[in-house]
Each structure stands twice: as structure tokens, then as C-alpha cells.
Amino acid sequence: MRIDRALIFHRSTSPGSGAVDKGGLEPSFFKEYPQAPRVELPRETLDGAEKLSAVITRRRSVREFSPDPLSLNEISDLLYFTIGVTAVTDAYGIENFPLRAAPSAGALAPIELYPIFFNPPEGLKMGMYHYNALKHVLEFLIEGDLSEPLVDACLGQEFLARAPMAILFTAVYPRSRWKYGIRAYRYIHLDAGFAGENLYLAATSMGLGTVAIGAFDDEKLSALFGFDEEELPMLLMPVGKRLS
């Protein structure tokens, strides 16, 4: 009988298996690149939101995109409605602790977004940024055309580079493990799924298309963008105007 190691690990994260042991020191709850050049994003969201039932009904995965760049307003809305700060509360000894657009276990929000531009709008450069959700700004990290190494890391899925941009989702694992121990491994995947669906619905409501890509070489992605072993690539979603 073949032993499924994934199933064994999944069961090892069940309560009673030591899964809820605390995972060390309390981590930083937010990620910033203070030395990176920053681009302010518009604070006003776009008008003309559709009824939610219509958006859910129309939502489909899209793999054919116009290469035309998105506007800065569209980019701002996509990021804000995916994991943006929508309210504050007092939690973990922090006043005005931010709550996000996507639900998250313990409100710890381990998911980070890295927009990657193949055809950026005016005012942005080609390359990779980090979305600082706390300040609603883009932090510029890597300049240049990343389409070829990104397609390679995603097992040759060339369609993703035909979109004007893609958004990489990562999980800062210690941010959840601090509270939930090894069971945090379950929660970060749920959190990534919640945030990914937010992006699907936001894009659909704006007349844009996207698709969730989970097939990639983790080590190549991490090496390409310089992530340490505690920040895990979770999802990649190209976004652009639909061709059909």
C-alpha cells in the first residue's frame, strides 16, 4: 500500500498531535521595505460596482489577455480589495491593529502581495513591487523584464506573461505559526485561497480577467525574488483586460 506523505503530514497537524503548541517569539505583524522607492496608490476606489450575485455568476478563469496596461486606479483597487486594510481594532497589544479585506486565521494576515509588471502604466517601472497594505503604497524592489524567468519557474505557462501584470501571493509562515504552531500550515493555505478569491471577484467586477496558478517551482520562485525560507510562494495570478 502506497503511503501518501501529504496525508500523513495533514493528519499530524490535527489538534492533540502537538499541532497547537506555540511557535516561538511573537513575529512582526507587517512587512515593509523601508529603503525601497515608494509609489502612492489612489485612495478613492472606482465607481460602478456590480451586484455581488452578478459578479459571482460571471467569474471564470481567464488565460487570454490584452497586453494593454491597467490604470493605476485599477491596480490600486485590485490590491486593496484583495488584502487591503478595511478597518482597525485593538488586538495583540497593538492599538489600531489593521483588519483586512480577506479573512485570516486570528486576523494575523500572513499573505503578502508582490505585483510584477510586464507592461506597466505610466508612473511605474517594469519589474517587481511589494504591496504595503498598511500604507497602501507600492515598494519598488526589482527592475527589469521578469517574464522569461517567471514563465520558467511556472513550468512553461507562457500565457501568464501575455498579461500586463501578475500578482504573486506569499505567506510569511512565522506570522501564523507564532500563534497556531504547526497547524498554521493549514491556515496559510486557507488564507491564500480567501485572498485569491477576493482578487477573482475584484477583477471580474472591473471587467478584467485573472486565473490562479498553483503549478510552479517553489525554489526557483524563491531564488528569483530573494525570499528567505520562512516566506513561502503560495499563488500567482496574472491580471489583464479580457480578450473575449
C-alpha positions as CSV (number, residue, x, y, z in Angstrom):
1,M,0.0,0.0,0.0
2,R,1.4,3.4,-1.1
3,I,1.9,5.8,1.8
4,D,0.7,9.4,1.0
5,R,3.2,11.6,2.8
6,A,0.9,14.7,2.3
7,L,-1.9,12.9,4.1
8,I,0.3,11.8,6.9
9,F,1.5,15.4,7.4
10,H,-2.1,16.8,7.2
11,R,-3.1,14.4,10.0
12,S,-0.1,15.4,12.0
13,T,-1.5,19.0,12.2
14,S,-4.7,17.8,13.9
15,P,-5.4,19.0,17.5
16,G,-4.0,16.6,20.0
17,S,-0.9,15.9,17.9
18,G,1.0,18.8,19.3
19,A,-0.1,21.0,16.4
20,V,-1.3,23.9,18.6
21,D,2.0,24.3,20.5
22,K,3.1,27.9,20.3
23,G,5.6,28.5,17.6
24,G,8.2,30.8,19.2
25,L,8.5,34.5,19.7
26,E,5.8,36.9,18.5
27,P,6.7,38.0,15.0
28,S,6.4,41.3,13.2
29,F,2.8,41.6,12.0
30,F,3.6,43.7,9.0
31,K,6.2,43.6,6.2
32,E,7.8,46.7,4.8
33,Y,10.8,47.6,2.6
34,P,11.6,51.0,4.2
35,Q,14.6,51.6,1.8
36,A,12.6,50.9,-1.4
37,P,11.3,53.7,-3.6
38,R,7.6,54.1,-3.0
39,V,4.6,54.8,-5.3
40,E,1.5,56.2,-3.7
41,L,-1.7,54.5,-4.8
42,P,-5.1,56.3,-5.2
43,R,-7.2,56.2,-2.1
44,E,-10.5,56.5,-3.9
45,T,-12.0,53.3,-5.3
46,L,-13.6,53.1,-8.7
47,D,-17.3,53.6,-9.1
48,G,-19.8,51.3,-10.8
49,A,-19.6,48.2,-8.6
50,E,-21.8,45.4,-9.8
51,K,-24.2,43.4,-7.7
52,L,-22.3,40.6,-5.9
53,S,-24.6,37.9,-7.3
54,A,-23.8,39.0,-10.9
55,V,-20.1,39.1,-10.2
56,I,-20.0,35.6,-8.7
57,T,-22.1,34.2,-11.6
58,R,-19.7,35.8,-14.2
59,R,-16.5,34.8,-12.5
60,R,-14.4,32.4,-14.7
61,S,-10.7,31.7,-15.1
62,V,-9.2,33.7,-17.9
63,R,-6.0,32.9,-19.8
64,E,-6.2,35.2,-22.8
65,F,-5.3,38.8,-22.0
66,S,-4.8,42.1,-23.8
67,P,-1.3,43.3,-23.2
68,D,-2.5,46.9,-22.6
69,P,-1.5,48.2,-19.2
70,L,-4.0,48.6,-16.4
71,S,-4.5,52.0,-14.9
72,L,-3.1,53.0,-11.5
73,N,-6.6,53.2,-10.2
74,E,-7.4,49.7,-11.4
75,I,-4.2,48.3,-9.8
76,S,-5.0,50.2,-6.6
77,D,-8.5,48.6,-6.4
78,L,-7.2,45.1,-7.2
79,L,-4.7,45.2,-4.4
80,Y,-7.0,47.0,-1.9
81,F,-9.9,44.6,-2.3
82,T,-7.6,41.6,-2.1
83,I,-5.8,42.2,1.2
84,G,-6.2,46.0,1.9
85,V,-6.8,47.4,5.3
86,T,-10.6,47.9,5.7
87,A,-10.9,48.6,9.4
88,V,-8.9,48.7,12.7
89,T,-9.3,47.3,16.2
90,D,-7.2,46.7,19.3
91,A,-5.5,43.3,19.2
92,Y,-2.3,41.7,20.3
93,G,-1.5,44.7,22.5
94,I,-1.5,47.0,19.4
95,E,-3.8,50.0,19.1
96,N,-5.4,50.4,15.7
97,F,-4.5,46.8,14.6
98,P,-5.5,46.6,10.9
99,L,-8.2,44.2,9.7
100,R,-8.1,43.1,6.1
101,A,-10.4,42.7,3.1
102,A,-9.8,38.9,3.2
103,P,-10.5,36.8,6.3
104,S,-7.5,35.4,8.1
105,A,-7.0,33.0,11.0
106,G,-6.5,35.1,14.1
107,A,-6.5,38.2,11.9
108,L,-2.8,37.6,11.5
109,A,-2.8,38.2,7.7
110,P,0.3,36.2,6.7
111,I,-0.4,36.8,3.0
112,E,1.8,39.3,1.1
113,L,1.3,40.6,-2.4
114,Y,4.1,41.3,-5.0
115,P,2.8,42.9,-8.2
116,I,5.0,42.1,-11.2
117,F,4.6,44.3,-14.2
118,F,5.4,43.2,-17.8
119,N,3.7,46.3,-19.3
120,P,3.3,48.9,-16.6
121,P,1.2,52.0,-16.7
122,E,2.8,55.5,-16.8
123,G,4.4,56.2,-13.5
124,L,5.5,52.6,-12.8
125,K,8.5,50.7,-14.0
126,M,8.7,47.2,-15.4
127,G,9.6,44.8,-12.6
128,M,8.5,43.7,-9.2
129,Y,6.9,45.7,-6.4
130,H,5.7,44.9,-2.9
131,Y,2.2,46.0,-1.8
132,N,2.5,47.7,1.6
133,A,-1.1,47.2,2.7
134,L,-0.6,49.2,5.9
135,K,0.3,52.4,4.0
136,H,-1.4,51.5,0.7
137,V,1.7,52.1,-1.4
138,L,3.9,50.1,-3.8
139,E,7.5,49.5,-2.9
140,F,9.8,49.0,-5.9
141,L,12.1,46.0,-5.5
142,I,13.4,44.6,-8.8
143,E,13.7,46.4,-12.1
144,G,13.6,44.7,-15.5
145,D,11.7,42.2,-17.6
146,L,11.0,39.2,-15.4
147,S,8.7,37.4,-17.8
148,E,11.1,34.7,-19.0
149,P,12.4,33.5,-15.6
150,L,8.8,33.7,-14.2
151,V,7.4,31.6,-17.0
152,D,10.3,29.1,-16.5
153,A,9.5,29.0,-12.7
154,C,5.8,28.4,-13.6
155,L,6.7,25.3,-15.6
156,G,6.4,27.0,-19.0
157,Q,2.9,28.5,-18.7
158,E,3.6,31.2,-21.3
159,F,0.2,32.8,-21.2
160,L,0.8,34.5,-17.9
161,A,3.4,36.8,-19.4
162,R,0.9,37.9,-22.1
163,A,-1.0,39.8,-19.3
164,P,0.3,43.3,-18.4
165,M,0.9,42.2,-14.8
166,A,0.8,39.3,-12.4
167,I,0.4,39.2,-8.6
168,L,2.5,36.8,-6.6
169,F,1.0,35.7,-3.2
170,T,3.4,34.6,-0.5
171,A,2.8,33.6,3.1
172,V,5.1,34.8,6.0
173,Y,4.8,31.5,7.8
174,P,6.1,32.6,11.3
175,R,3.3,35.2,11.5
176,S,0.8,32.4,11.8
177,R,2.9,29.8,13.4
178,W,3.6,32.0,16.4
179,K,0.0,31.5,17.5
180,Y,-1.0,28.2,16.0
181,G,2.1,26.1,15.8
182,I,2.3,23.5,13.0
183,R,-1.4,23.8,12.4
184,A,-0.6,27.2,10.9
185,Y,0.4,25.3,7.8
186,R,-3.3,24.6,7.2
187,Y,-4.3,28.2,7.9
188,I,-1.9,29.9,5.5
189,H,-3.4,27.9,2.6
190,L,-6.9,28.8,3.6
191,D,-5.8,32.5,3.8
192,A,-4.2,32.4,0.4
193,G,-7.4,30.9,-1.0
194,F,-9.6,33.6,0.6
195,A,-7.3,36.4,-0.8
196,G,-7.2,34.7,-4.2
197,E,-11.0,34.6,-4.5
198,N,-11.1,38.3,-3.5
199,L,-8.8,39.1,-6.5
200,Y,-11.0,36.9,-8.8
201,L,-14.1,38.9,-7.7
202,A,-12.5,42.3,-7.8
203,A,-11.1,41.6,-11.3
204,T,-14.4,40.3,-12.6
205,S,-16.3,43.3,-11.2
206,M,-13.9,45.6,-13.1
207,G,-14.3,43.8,-16.4
208,L,-10.8,42.2,-16.0
209,G,-9.7,38.6,-16.2
210,T,-7.4,36.5,-14.0
211,V,-6.6,32.9,-13.2
212,A,-5.0,31.2,-10.2
213,I,-1.7,29.4,-10.9
214,G,-0.5,26.9,-8.3
215,A,1.8,24.9,-10.6
216,F,5.3,26.4,-10.1
217,D,8.8,25.5,-8.8
218,D,8.9,26.9,-5.3
219,E,12.7,27.0,-5.1
220,K,13.0,28.8,-8.4
221,L,10.4,31.4,-7.4
222,S,12.0,32.0,-4.1
223,A,15.5,32.3,-5.6
224,L,14.3,34.6,-8.3
225,F,12.8,37.1,-5.8
226,G,15.2,36.6,-2.9
227,F,12.7,35.2,-0.4
228,D,14.1,33.5,2.7
229,E,12.9,30.0,3.8
230,E,10.2,31.5,6.1
231,E,8.3,33.2,3.3
232,L,6.5,30.7,1.1
233,P,5.2,31.3,-2.5
234,M,1.6,30.3,-2.5
235,L,-0.2,31.5,-5.7
236,L,0.5,33.5,-8.8
237,M,-2.4,35.3,-10.6
238,P,-1.9,37.2,-14.0
239,V,-4.4,40.0,-14.4
240,G,-5.4,42.0,-17.5
241,K,-8.2,43.0,-19.8
242,R,-10.1,40.1,-21.2
243,L,-9.8,39.3,-24.9
244,S,-13.2,37.7,-25.0
